Amino acid sequence: QVQLVESGGGLVQAGGSLRLSCAVSGIIFRINTMGWYRQAPGNQRELVARITSGGVINYADFVKGRFIISRDNAKNTVSLQMNSLTPEDTAVYYCNVQTSPWGTNYWGQGTQVTVSS
């Protein structure tokens, strides 16, 4: 059974930091891309950051150098260090992995991040 277990969400004041982590288990195929998406109320789910197995990273424009994504291929974990948070970063953050050979996507259950002004 595939599991993506997220941790690290919570409530923080504007300007603060949070670190999200996601532990992946039960996947028998090769994991290509690992990443984080977010969804605020009334909005579509959007990419925050993703990293390939080779270490290529993409960030959304709104990250603007505030967030850092990293992964541990041996442990099948992906983390997102979020700094200089603003109320606009408030959303449910979802861990995502995409596997070979068919590009199957798996999602975590989501973790709430709330930034107060």
Protein Blocks (a to p, Z undefined) as FASTA:
>chain_A
ZZdddehiacddehiacddddddehiabdcfbdcdddddehiacddfbdcdfkopacddf
klnomaccdddfklopacdddehiafklgccddddddddfkopacddebiaddddZZ
